[in-house]
Amino acid sequence: MREKNQKTQSSISPKEQEQLGVFLRAFVEGNDHPAYLHPDKTNTMLEGIKGNIRHSAMSAYLGPIYWAYRKCVFPAVALSLLYLICVPFFHWFAVILLDFLASSLFFRVYRKRAEKIICKAKMSQPTREALLQYIKRNGGTSMPAAILAASLLTVAFLLVVMLLVWSGLLQAWYGNELFALLFSQG
């Protein structure tokens, strides 16, 4: 992957590389107020997009919530569905595996999204300033998306647990001791 990325970067002129760097920085930073920008975090994201960092720690910790925060909505939904399907059946092993998967795929997915936005901007925006504004508007982060993702994921997980309790599968897997502990009155 890194070799392919280096070949692609070396096949474009230095001016185009610089321009791509400006576009990627605009995508990562988004429309944030200058007081909220963190150059170290931006540089880390840019290094990850370039392929120099293979895993995203925040994606490993927060999974689909972080993906939604970074406006990767459809991959966040797919990852959430994987969590909801796999975790009840495979327990802690699924959580570790899915966290590793989310961590290792994040920068690739994020780069694809950035490339798609930049390409769409180049085709639809007449001026460089309009192009940068389009990229910033569609990039960056979204705290409301992260809060919505966390809320929906929590509600969906609780519904799955309720369904498993109602169907008797949870009791079959964990035995009566869990239910005695959870539902005892004293």
C-alpha positions in Angstrom: 0.0 0.0 0.0 2.8 2.4 0.9 4.7 1.6 -2.3 1.6 2.2 -4.4 0.9 5.5 -2.5 4.6 6.6 -3.1 4.4 5.7 -6.8 1.2 7.7 -7.1 2.7 10.7 -5.3 5.9 10.6 -7.3 4.0 10.5 -10.6 2.5 13.9 -10.0 4.4 17.2 -10.1 5.7 18.9 -6.9 3.1 21.7 -7.5 0.3 19.2 -7.7 1.6 17.5 -4.6 1.6 20.8 -2.8 -1.9 21.5 -4.0 -3.1 18.1 -2.9 -1.6 18.8 0.5 -3.5 22.0 0.8 -6.7 20.3 -0.2 -6.1 17.4 2.3 -5.3 19.9 5.1 -8.6 21.8 4.3 -10.5 18.5 4.3 -9.0 17.4 7.7 -9.5 20.8 9.4 -12.9 21.5 7.9 -14.7 24.8 8.9 -13.5 24.8 12.4 -12.8 28.1 14.1 -9.1 28.8 14.3 -9.2 28.5 18.1 -10.3 24.9 17.9 -7.7 23.8 15.4 -4.9 21.5 16.7 -1.9 21.4 14.4 -0.5 18.3 16.0 -3.8 16.4 15.5 -4.1 17.7 11.9 -0.6 16.6 11.1 -1.3 13.1 12.6 -4.4 12.8 10.4 -2.4 13.9 7.3 0.3 11.4 8.0 -2.4 8.7 8.4 -4.0 9.7 5.1 -0.6 9.6 3.4 -0.1 6.0 4.6 2.6 6.7 7.1 0.5 5.7 10.0 -1.4 2.4 9.8 -3.7 2.4 12.8 -6.0 5.0 14.3 -6.0 4.9 18.1 -9.2 6.9 18.3 -10.9 4.6 15.9 -9.9 1.6 18.0 -11.3 3.2 21.2 -14.5 4.7 19.8 -15.1 2.6 16.6 -18.2 3.8 14.7 -18.6 6.8 16.9 -15.2 8.2 15.8 -16.0 7.4 12.1 -19.3 9.3 12.4 -17.4 12.2 14.1 -15.1 12.3 11.1 -18.2 12.3 8.8 -17.6 8.8 7.4 -21.3 8.0 7.9 -21.9 5.0 5.7 -18.8 3.1 6.9 -19.8 4.0 10.5 -23.3 2.5 9.9 -21.7 -0.7 8.5 -19.2 -0.9 11.4 -22.1 -0.4 13.9 -24.0 -3.2 12.3 -21.0 -5.5 12.5 -20.7 -4.7 16.2 -24.4 -5.3 16.8 -24.3 -8.6 15.0 -21.0 -10.0 16.2 -20.6 -8.8 19.8 -23.6 -10.7 21.3 -22.5 -13.9 19.6 -18.7 -13.8 20.0 -18.4 -11.7 23.1 -15.1 -10.0 24.0 -13.2 -11.6 21.1 -15.5 -9.8 18.6 -14.9 -6.5 20.3 -11.1 -6.9 20.1 -11.3 -8.0 16.5 -13.7 -5.3 15.4 -11.6 -2.6 17.2 -8.6 -3.8 15.4 -10.5 -3.8 12.1 -11.8 -0.3 12.7 -8.3 0.9 13.7 -6.6 -0.6 10.7 -9.2 0.5 8.1 -9.9 4.0 9.2 -7.2 5.9 7.4 -7.9 4.1 4.1 -11.6 4.8 4.3 -10.9 8.4 5.3 -8.5 8.9 2.4 -11.0 7.5 0.0 -13.6 9.9 1.3 -11.2 12.8 1.0 -10.3 11.9 -2.6 -14.0 11.6 -3.5 -14.8 15.0 -2.0 -11.7 16.7 -3.6 -12.6 15.2 -7.0 -16.2 16.3 -6.7 -15.1 19.8 -5.7 -12.7 20.0 -8.7 -15.5 19.1 -11.1 -18.1 21.4 -9.6 -16.4 24.5 -8.2 -15.3 27.3 -10.6 -12.7 29.0 -8.4 -10.0 27.9 -6.1 -11.6 29.7 -3.1 -15.0 28.0 -3.8 -13.2 24.7 -4.2 -11.5 25.1 -0.8 -14.8 26.1 0.9 -16.5 23.1 -0.6 -13.8 20.8 0.7 -13.8 22.4 4.2 -17.6 22.2 4.4 -17.7 18.5 3.5 -14.6 17.6 5.6 -13.7 18.2 9.1 -15.6 16.8 12.1 -19.2 16.8 13.3 -19.9 16.5 17.0 -23.6 16.2 16.4 -22.9 13.2 14.2 -20.8 11.6 16.9 -23.5 12.2 19.6 -26.2 10.8 17.3 -24.1 7.8 16.5 -23.4 7.1 20.2 -27.0 7.5 21.0 -28.3 5.3 18.2 -25.6 2.7 18.9 -26.5 2.6 22.6 -30.2 2.2 21.8 -29.6 -0.4 19.2 -27.3 -2.4 21.5 -29.9 -2.2 24.3 -32.6 -3.4 21.8 -30.4 -6.4 20.8 -29.8 -7.3 24.5 -33.5 -7.0 25.2 -34.3 -9.2 22.2 -31.7 -11.8 23.4 -33.2 -11.7 26.9 -36.7 -12.0 25.5 -35.8 -15.0 23.3 -34.0 -16.7 26.1 -30.6 -16.9 24.2 -28.8 -14.7 26.8 -29.9 -17.0 29.6 -28.9 -20.1 27.7 -25.4 -18.6 27.1 -24.7 -17.2 30.5 -26.8 -19.4 32.7 -29.1 -18.6 35.6 -26.3 -17.0 37.7 -26.3 -13.9 35.6 -30.0 -13.5 35.8 -30.0 -14.1 39.5 -27.4 -11.4 39.9 -29.2 -8.9 37.6 -32.7 -9.4 38.7 -32.3 -10.3 42.4 -34.2 -8.1 44.8 -32.0 -7.6 47.7 
